[in-house]
Amino acid sequence: MMGTMKPHPEMIEGPEAAARFDAIVRKVLSVPHEEIMRREAAYKRQSAKNPNRRGPKPSQGRNATLDIGAQSPHA
């Protein structure tokens, strides 16, 4: 019974695996860098809108931290 099961696609070795790897690398490299950056920026904008986001929140910019320090009465 165990000998009739198909292997998972990740387990294929030999010329077929090399052909599959070559095909996926060609797909990835065929996308222009500008398109990748545009999609990543759109994804970041969308994920920043999520109020329940886990992890560190994005900073509001360098000037926001400098303004807080400038108002310190201990300066």
Helices and strands as residue ranges (DSSP letters): G 2-4, G 9-11, H 15-29, H 33-48, H 62-70
